[in-house]
Amino acid sequence: MLSPNQPKALIFDLGDVLFSWSPDTKTTIPAVVMRKLISSGTWAKYECGQLQQAVCYRELAKDFSLPVSEIAEAFSQARDSLAPNEAMITLIHELKRASGGSLHVYAMSNISIEDYTVLSTKMADWTIFDRVFTSGQAGMRKPDIPFYRYVLQEINASPSETVFVDDKIENVRAARSLGITGVQFDDASIVAHTLRSLFDGPVKRGYEYLYRNAKRFSSMTDSGIMVSENFAQLLILDTTHDA
């Protein structure tokens, strides 16, 4: 059970958060250039479905003076290196169990339709997500604000009840600008601790205690004398909004 003030929706980025990959390939294209390729305007169009993969590769070859065949091979090897982050996936299962089914988990990724087709084969269980949103399907990408608003509308969640996890600070800042709780994924153990605190921390346990003991609380004086009265019950009612 989630408390009234707890987030109810958790949105994850995919690449470099729930999946790792290596920009180091056995081609002539070094890792630093690979990262430049995927940060280019041409790649952004490809991620939004505005360019077919072959056209994207040709444009990148022209922009960066590289052979098309090398670009295609480099990205093929990068896709082959994709692997799920098992620790984070285990954490998602843990948080969902702790919520008693109240927590909804989504993915929101800048990824083309073609690349998502490959990525979807890299993990056995996609049922951890209530829904996956990709830039290729939406025609929008992070950190563009309309993409966040689109996702919030589709999942019927307000910013105040949503948590967003991404490795890129510009994407996290965009989420925060809307009132979403943004968590930058830089250290997996710190992120795990943060999410547990948000969804299964002392606030949640405090609310659970109040719900369990509703209509059974009595007040106690400083000298240890138990006093039966209704004030404590009214405070609980005001906090939980549950009679």
N, C-alpha and C positions, 0 to 999 in steps of 0.2 A: 504494500500500500504506500502510495506517495502522499506526503502531507500537502495541505492546500497551497503552501507557498513554494513547493518544490517544482522544478522543471518536469515536464511530462514528455518532452520530445528531445531526442539526442541525435544530432546529425554528424556523421563522420565524412571526412575526405577519404578517398581510396588510396591513391598513389602517395607513397612516402609516409602513410599513416597506417592503414590496414594492409597495405601491400608494399613490399620493398622491391627495388629493382636496381640494376647496375648500369651506369652510363659508360662503364668501361667495356669496350667491345674489341674484337680481334680484327677490326678494320683500321683504315688509316685515319679515322675520325676520332680525335681524343675526347675524353670525357668533358672537358671544358667547352668544346665546340658543340657536343651533343646538348649540353644545357642551354647554349645559345640558340640552337635550333628550336628547342621546345619553348623558348621564351620569345620567339619572333612573332610578328604580326601574321605571317603566313600560317604558322602553326595554330594561332588563335582562331583563324578562319576555318581551318581544318577541324579543330575541336568543336566548332559550332555547326558543323555540317555544311559549310559554305564552299568547301573544296573537297573533291574526291581525293583519296589517298595518293593516287598516281600523279595527279595535278599538283598536290602539295609537295611531293618529293621533287618534281621538276622545278617548282618555284624556289624551293630551298636550295637546290643545286645551283640555280642561277644566282640567287642572292648571296650565297656563301662560296661560290666558285668551287663546288665539289662535284664529283661524279654522281649521277643519279643512282647508279648501281651500288655505290658505297653507302649512300644514305639509306637505301632500301635494306641493305644487309645489316647496317648498324642498328636500325630500328627493329629488324627481325630478331637480332640477338638480344636487344634490350627487352623485348616482349618475352623472349624465352627465359630471361632471368627473373621474371616476376614470381614472387613467392608471398603467400599470406603471412601476416604477423600473428602467429598463433597466440601469443600472450595477450594481445589486444582483443582477439576474437574470443578467447576464454573470458576476458573481463566483461565483454558485452553479454555473454551468457549469464555471468554472475550477477550483473546489474539487473538484467531482465527477470531473473529468478527472484532476486531480493524485492523487486517491485510488485511481485504477485500478479504480473501481467499488465500493470498500469503504464509501464514505460514503453514508448514506441521508439524504435531505432531506424534511422534512415541513412542512406549514403547520398552524397552530393559531390559530383566529381567533374572536373574539366577533362573530358575524354571523348574522343570521336566514337561514332557508332562502330567503325571497324575495329578500333582498339579495344572497345568494351566487349565486343564479341569474343576476342581472344582472352581478355581478363576474366570473363565469366567462367572460363574453363579451369581457372587456376585455384578455385576454392570449391570444396565439395558441398558446403552448406550455405546457401544464400538466404535461407529462411530466417536468419538472424535479423534481416532487414524487413521492415514493413513495406518499404518501397525504395527503389534506387533512382536517383535523378542524375542524368548525365547532360553535359553541355551539348552533345551531339543530338540528343532527343529534344532538348528544350530550345536550342538555337541561341542560348545565352551562356555566359561563363562567369565564373568568379574572377575578380571581385566586383563585377557589375551588380549594382543594387537590385535591378529588376529580377535577377535570377533568385536572389534570396526571398524577395517578396512572392515570387511565383511558388517557390517551395513551401513557404509558410501558408499560403492560400490553399495549396493542394493538400497539405497535411492537417489543415484546420487548427493551426497552433498560433498563439500570440508570441511575439518576441520574448516576453518576460517568462514564458514557460518553456523556452527552447535553449538548448546548449549546442554549440557548434565547435567541432574539433578539426583543425587544419594545420598543416606544417608551415604554411606561408603566412607571414604576419599581415600582409596586405589583405588577405582574405579574412583573417580574424578581425582586423580593424573594421572592415566593411560590415561584418556581422554585428559587431559591437555598436556601430553607428545606428543600427536599427533597434537597439535595446536587447539583442540576443547576448547571452553569456558566451563569450568567445574564449576558447582555450587553445593556445598554440602548442602544437605537438613538436617538442624538441627533445625532451627526455621522457622515455616511455614510463619509467617508474614514477616520475613526478606527475605525469598526466593521469596515470592510474590512481594515484593518491587523490588528486583533485577530483576526479570523477566519482570515486567512492565517497568522498566528503559531500559532494553535491547530491548524490542519489541514495547513499546508504550511510550517511554520517550521523552525528549526534542530534541534528534537528529532526531527521526522519525518525530516529529511535525515540526521541522525546514525544513526538506526535503519537507514535504507536502506543507509548505508555499511557498517554492521556485517553486514547480511544479504549484501551483495555480496562482502564479504571474509571471510566465515566460512571457517574451515579454512585460511586463507592468512596469518593474522597472525603476526608474530614480534615479540618485544620488543626495544627498543633502549635501551642504557645511556646515561647522561649524556655519555659520551665518544664516542658514535656507533657503538658496537660492536653489531651485530645478534646476538641470542641466540635460537636456536630452542628453544622450550619450549612446554609445554601450558597454562601458567597463563593466558595471554591468551585462549586458546580457551575455557577454563573460565569466564572472566569474560563472554565474549560469549554463551556458552550460558546463563549465569545471567541475563543481561540480556534476551536475545531469546526464551528458552524454546524454542529451535528448534535441534535437533541437526543 
